[in-house]
């Protein structure tokens, strides 16, 4: 049994008993229904198929919540860069002249010059003017605006309700049909999770809070503490924050959730290329692998299994990648479970540097082993690696965060007297000063295999006074 789970979205490509059985056999652990698409009647019928074909598989119903989307369109407009396109809060339109959205106050919240992004940021529009309920925009790139696509307005405070009438209807539907989990979009506070829990009125369905904007990142700890599970929606998160911060946000979310044992689903474009291709890209394989190594509890397939040409191949491919990464992680943990002193000392240095006001690290080392072990922790503090071998000292500069320092003196094997002399040298060379709190790593009384067994912490001013440096 794999320790990492796969969430597969059921859609037109897989909404049959035979397809569901194949998905479950290939590695699907959770079946997801996207409440932003199809009707409640379709979802009810699909829940019936899931219960018949895979009764042990839990069902996650993803509720749109506060997410703004285009409505179902009779005509999906295609446009060129520079064309004018009109969004509207008047839902009587069908897409031919104007494209309606499901948030009735959007025209009140926007102004000329605001930027609107659609379809996970693939489409960009600039607001030219507001005319009644119409939002007249310029298309900044060519494309097609399709039905039920997400609309994002970064940096604009929207007045959407915390819980919508549609949320209430869909939560009633989820309870009535025995759904196991509900995903709540655009959660920004623990209060939002609590409001949903009050509406549910019991322990089931469990709540999956979706982290997908700046507000959620600002209140991450309280949301993680309140929710039953977390989903990282990287599509909206990349649009609502910045593209370059998404991977770092993912790592932060996983770290916060791991500390309180909250399960995390990593979602969006995990195997996006497999919507149209039978094979993944190398980048997608790396993405899945790193999510597993960072501690993801589950990984999600969306369009890959809902509308893709290769849904079963996508699930089996993800299962192979996930299991391979999980076995590697387990092997690393097993290899680290030994009594070797240097790795333990390296971990201790990392912990001290993270939790104390250390300003510099000094590694007293001939070969550079101590400097290498400390650098592997990637501490924020600069590392000064002191050696009595000039060539080694030069080579230390290859290590991340390390400056090699040569000191022409003998390093004793019978005492640790050379360590304060190294610190004095650094002080005299102005590489450390009285304000520094230094962490020193070294080897004391070395014998074969006895490497980096000493840690000291000193205020440089105290050393100068105690040892009479002048």
PyMOL commands that set and color helices and strands:
alter all, ss='L'
color gray80, all
select helices_A, chain A and resi 17-26+40-53+106-109+165-176+190-200+214-218+220-226+234-240+243-259+272-275+282-293+303-306+311-336+341-355+369-375+390-398+417-428+460-467
alter helices_A, ss='H'
color red, helices_A
select strands_A, chain A and resi 5-9+30-34+58-63+68-69+78-79+84-88+99-100+115-118+123-131+134-139+143-144+150-152+181-184+206-211+229-233+263-267+298-301+360-364+382-387+402-406+437-442+454-459
alter strands_A, ss='S'
color yellow, strands_A
deselect
rebuild
show_as cartoon
